[in-house]
Each structure stands twice: as structure tokens, then as C-alpha cells.
Amino acid sequence: MYFTTNRNFMRIIVLGLTLGAFTVASAGTARATDAAQVAGDLQVDGLWFSGDSNKTVIRKPSDFPAPWTITDADIYFTRGNVGIGTLTPTTLLDVNGTVKATQFTGDGSALSGVWKQAGNVGTAAGTDFIGTTDNIPLEIRVFNTKALRIEPTRSYNYYHPVGAPNIIAGFYLNSSGPGVEGATISGGGAVFDNTFDPSETYPNTVTGDFGTISGGFDNQAGSEGFVGGGWGNKSTGMSSSIPGGRYNSASGFHSSVGGGFSNNASGMGSFVAGGGYNTASGVHSFAAGYFANTQTADTVPVVHDGVFIFSDNHSLDFNSVTSNEFAVRATGGVRFVTAINGTTGAPTKTTTIDENGTLTTSNVTALSGPVTSGCFYCGTAPVNGMMVSGSNNDRYVAMKRDGAGSNVLSVSKGDAGYMAGFYVNGAHVGEISSTTFSTSYGTTSDLRLKQNIRPTAFSMDDLMQLQVRDYTYIADAANTPQTGFIAQELHELIPQAVTVGGADPSSNPWQVDYGKLTPFLVKAVQDLKAQKDAEIAALTVENSSLKARLERLEGRLGISE
């Protein structure tokens, strides 16, 4: 250790230091008159070296002036204060400048009132703390840049005037607004290397009491608002929240955006689940997907409350049309699974609406797709299924299969007139109609629909061959008497009045259309009338002849009336 006072005086203290032996240049001389040269090892214990530019004096420890005391290893100061860098020391050791030491010791234990890097032992909670006792914010820096700032706040409570502190961490420009209490910014904030504006910054900001931002950059949280992260999110509505995403806004009271980008939840209690460019502007409304909006597309939109709206991946607006509606745009179809295989998880009960609008439940088509050509209820539209029309002028239920030109049943509106129609290959073949007091059943018989028209070859003789039977049905436990035809017997004579069943009579029984027997009955009556008319005509001629003969006989006999 050495102290330098000026260029002409230097005092050196060597404590227990071995320099080695030496030899003097002028050998054999007890006292050298010129400079000594150390050519070997020199060992000096407990000596002082002092002098000026012309000479060096070696002194014994006893020659050291008071108030210092020196031993082989130590120097003692017996009275007064020691000053380093100052001429007026006020304590035992007064240093004006930087002190560097490997350890401070006092009474044998660590100094009190300081915190060590390795931690302290025996601290008292409530008494020992790191912090401030005034209203000046506390800062912690990294690389001499603010990384954490704890700001004291004022409370409106008379009994508790000190409010919850604002804790601002992360980017040094992160901040809380004037008068804000209980704000928390856990981190984030950014500055980018912008060629056009090198000073462009993106700090996080809390503008309302108890707002919280967990991270990200260029985010804003209002009163009781929360932003979890992301970029450019604004949770300005009271008690609103945005967990993440980019450029989302939750401005409604108790509103929320789950994530995504460029979404806006402005209605009270509204929620945007995610996606992009969605707007939940109505009260208690829900929007999700892509370009879903709970309002009309007007320049001044009409906002709808209580709407649930979902839009698929089409970059076109999908708007609600009324309040409290459930609206879904799913151009790829909709599927509901109501039961699964307990082992594989495969769906066993499914209801779907495909991209054509056809509703299928349990693998049975219930509703058809849109009719772009032809007529569905008359059988010329190239789609299958069942259609229900609710139009005031055209209310009906129609069922068809096998594409265009198939059999169709159409049930129309319930006022007087047409009730149900039957079509084959697009042709109207029958209907059920009604008036105010009756119902009639019609079969198409239009001349314009027929060809190969000729008199029938059937006659009353054919009708007379029909066997009318009495019988009971096997399934009728009461054995109710019935009268009618046996389909198989009737088929031999009039096959067009019989629908032939399949091999299984229980599931495909033969059927008789009794209405188709009417023409045969009419023909039989016509034949019978012609026969009777001929017989009557013959009898009339015969009667006239007999009457003439009788008159002649009476004349001869002179018999008069």
C-alpha cells in the first residue's frame, strides 16, 4: 500500500513482504556513496523507506513519528481522525471519493442497515425494507435505463389516504395516466428501428384505475381493464379485457375480445371470441369468425342486441338482421353430432345441413337444397328431398326423390281449393281438393295428356267374372267382416287396378285401387243399358204387331170397346 503526496516525497509501507537478497555495486564498501544496485534477492522486514529525489533513508520502526505506531505487520493510529482526500476529517475515517474493498466489517458482524447481494439474515418484517419513506417513485434500472418504477398514489378514502401503488415495468416509456391508482404494467413496450422515424416508440399505457397490462407493446388498458399482450390492443371499456392478438378493441362496459385481429367489442357485455374484423356492437352480443357483425350494413348501422353470429372464412360482411337472433354463415355446411360410438368416438347420430341447404338427419334427407330451375312441387326441379314453403301466396310441403322427373307429393295451403297434388315425371296426375263443405279426390284425365285413345275392349262380361268376396283380416283380432276383392284374383282380369307387391306379403302386400274399377262399372252399365234398350225396342215392335193383329180380329168379330 502506498500514499503519494507529491512528486518529491513517497512513503512506502511494506508489511511482511519478502523481496529477496541483494548485493551492492561497490563491493566491500560499508557505505556506498553512489546508487546501489540490487543484483540478487533483497529481504527487508519492518523498515521504512523515505527520502526525496536525491537520497533514500532507511529507518527503523522506532524512528516513525507519532501518532503512528508500526509493527512488522500493522500500522496503528493512536489519536484523531484519518482523512483521505480531505484535510478536515470529521470521523475516524473520512474518505472523499470512491472506496473499493472486498468486505466491510465493524464489530465483527455484517454492517447493519444495508442489503447484501447474498441476502440478509435476521430481518424484521415491517421494520426492515427496501423502499422509500417519501412520495417519490422508486426506480430500478438495468444498463442505466428504467426497468421498474413503483409510484405512490393518493386514495379518496379519508382513513386510508395512501392508495395502491402503480407498478410500471418493462419499456422505460411505459406509463400510467395522471391520477391513476393501482395500475400494473408487468412488462413489454417497444421501440423499432424505423427508417422513417427512428424515434417511433410503442409503450404500454394504463389510463384508468386498476388497469392491467401483462406485456406486448402499444397496448392500452382503461379502468379495471386488462390486456394480456399482443400489439395495439385497447381495452378502454370499464372492466373490459383482451387476452391478446393485434389491433383489437374492447370499448364496451364489461366487454371482451378473446384474440385475433381488428375485432371490436363495443356493446355492453359483448364478446368477440376471435378471428378477424368482427364487430359485437349490440348489448350482450356475440361475434366470431371472419367479418361477422351484430349490426346492419347501412351507412348508419342499426345495432342489434342479444345476437349470436358466426361467419365462415369469406372476406365479405355477414350482418345480423334483427335483435336476439342466432345467425351462422357456414358455406361448407353445418353438422350436429348427437351420439357417438363409445369405443371409437365415431358419430352415430348426425344432423347436417350441406352447402346446398339440404338438411339430413340420421342419414335421411329431410329438406332439399335451393331450387335454381324447374318446379320442385311439380317434380321438374333437379333436386331431391322435402321442401316446406311458408310464402303467403304459395304455402306447401312437397316431397320428391330421384332428381327431375320423379314422383312427388305436394301438400298445399289449407284454405278452400287445392289441398294436395300428385305428380309423375312432372305431370299432375291427381289431387285432393276441398270446398267449404266437402273434400274431393281427383285423378288427372286431361285430353292433352293422353294418346292412343280408342273404345275399351272390356265389357260387362268381364265385370261379371269378378269375384266379390267376404273376408276378415288376419291381424284383426275382432274378425270384422269385410267385403271386397282379392288382389291376386282381380289382377287376372283387371291388372291395372292392382299394385303388385313383393315376395314378402307382410312388408309388400298386393293392393287394389278401387277407384280404377269405376270405368269398368260404367262400361258394364252402358253395356247393360244397350242390351236392355235393344230388348225393349224388340218388344215394342213385337207389341205393336200383336196389337195390330188384335184389332183386326176384333173387327172381324164385330167386337168393339
Beta strands, then each sheet from edge to edge (+ up, - down):
strand 1: 2-6
strand 2: 9-13
strand 3: 48-51
strand 4: 56-59
strand 5: 68-70
strand 6: 75-77
strand 7: 82-84
strand 8: 93-95
strand 9: 138-142
strand 10: 145-151
strand 11: 166-169
strand 12: 175-176
strand 13: 184-185
strand 14: 190-191
strand 15: 201-202
strand 16: 205-206
strand 17: 212-213
strand 18: 220-221
strand 19: 226-227
strand 20: 234-235
strand 21: 241-242
strand 22: 249-250
strand 23: 256-257
strand 24: 264-265
strand 25: 271-272
strand 26: 279-280
strand 27: 286-289
strand 28: 292-293
strand 29: 308-311
strand 30: 318-319
strand 31: 326-329
strand 32: 334-340
strand 33: 347-353
strand 34: 359-361
strand 35: 364-367
strand 36: 385-390
strand 37: 395-400
strand 38: 408-412
strand 39: 417-424
strand 40: 427-434
strand 41: 439-443
strand 42: 469-471
strand 43: 482-484
strand 44: 498-499
strand 45: 511-512
sheet 1: 1+ 2- 3+ 4-
sheet 2: 5+ 6-
sheet 3: 7+ 8+
sheet 4: 9+ 10- 11+ 13+ 17+ 19+ 21+
sheet 5: 12+ 16+ 18+ 20+
sheet 6: 14+ 15-
sheet 7: 22+ 24+ 26+
sheet 8: 23+ 25+ 27+ 29+ 31+
sheet 9: 28+ 30+
sheet 10: 32+ 33- 34+ 35-
sheet 11: 36+ 37- 38+ 39- 40+ 41-
sheet 12: 42+ 43-
sheet 13: 44+ 45-
end
